[in-house]
Amino acid sequence: MPSSVVAHIEYDSRSSTLRVIYVSGMIYEYKNVPAEVFVQMKNAFAKGVFLNKHIKGKYPFEKIH
């Protein structure tokens, strides 16, 4: 299902970094995210809900854009 909040997600397994590109155009990188969490988010029906429940506030992040 397309998300109304999350446009695209990418994962760098070398650095365990999850990049979230929001519909608004903002880009955040969440650090130290396990690969299995990325897979769960990729498969989640509601990516925005998953992001809020399992990633935000649990992993350090950096706003890129």
Contact map, one row per residue, 1 for C-alpha under 8 A:
11100000000000000000000000000000000000000000110000000000000000000
11110010000000000000000000000000000000000000000000000000000000000
11111110000000000000000000000000000000000000011100000000000000000
01111110000000000000001000000000000000000000000100000000000000000
00111110000000000000011100000000000000000000000100000000000000000
00111111100000000001111000000000000000000000001100000000000000000
01111111100000000001111000000000000000000000000000000000000000000
00000111110000000001110000000000000000000000000000000000000000000
00000111111000000111100000000000000000000100000000000000000000000
00000001111100000111000000000000000000000000000000000000000000000
00000000111110011110000000000000001001000000000000000000000000000
00000000011111111100000000000000000000000000000000000000000000000
00000000001111111000000000000000001000000000000000000000000000000
00000000000111111000000000000000000000000000000000000000000000000
00000000000111111000000000000011000000000000000000000000000000000
00000000001111111100000000000011111000000000000000000000000000000
00000000001111111110000000001111100000000000000000000000000000000
00000000111100011111000000001110100001000000000000000000000000000
00000000111000001111100000111100000000000000000000000000000000000
00000111110000000111110000111100000000000000000000000000000000000
00000111100000000011111011110000000000000000000000000000000000000
00001111000000000001111111100000000000000000000000000000000000000
00011110000000000000111111000000000000000000000000000000000000000
00001000000000000000011111000000000000000000000000000000000000000
00000000000000000000111111100000000000000000000000000000000000001
00000000000000000000111111110000000000000000000000000000000000111
00000000000000000011110011111000000000000000000000000000000000111
00000000000000000011100001111100000000000000000000000000000011111
00000000000000001111000000111110000000000000000000000000000011110
00000000000000001111000000011111100000000000000000000010001111000
00000000000000111100000000001111100000000000000000000000001110000
00000000000000111000000000000111110000000000000000000000001100000
00000000000000011100000000000111111011000000000000000000001000000
00000000000000010000000000000001111111000000000000000000000000000
00000000001010010000000000000000111111100000000000000000000000000
00000000000000000000000000000000011111110000000000000000000000000
00000000000000000000000000000000111111111000000000000000000000000
00000000001000000100000000000000111111111100000000000000000000000
00000000000000000000000000000000001111111110000000000000000000000
00000000000000000000000000000000000111111111000000000000000000000
00000000000000000000000000000000000011111111001001100000000000000
00000000100000000000000000000000000001111111001000000000000000000
00000000000000000000000000000000000000111111100000000000000000000
00000000000000000000000000000000000000011111111001000000000000000
10000000000000000000000000000000000000000011111000000000000000000
10100000000000000000000000000000000000000001111111000000000000000
00100100000000000000000000000000000000001101111111100000000000000
00111100000000000000000000000000000000000000011111110000000000000
00000000000000000000000000000000000000000000011111111000000000000
00000000000000000000000000000000000000001001011111111110000000000
00000000000000000000000000000000000000001000001111111111000000000
00000000000000000000000000000000000000000000000111111111000000000
00000000000000000000000000000000000000000000000011111111000000000
00000000000000000000000000000000000000000000000001111111010000000
00000000000000000000000000000100000000000000000001111111111000000
00000000000000000000000000000000000000000000000000111111111000000
00000000000000000000000000000000000000000000000000000011111100000
00000000000000000000000000000000000000000000000000000111111100000
00000000000000000000000000000111100000000000000000000011111110000
00000000000000000000000000000111000000000000000000000000111111000
00000000000000000000000000011110000000000000000000000000001111100
00000000000000000000000000011100000000000000000000000000000111110
00000000000000000000000001111000000000000000000000000000000011111
00000000000000000000000001111000000000000000000000000000000001111
00000000000000000000000011110000000000000000000000000000000000111
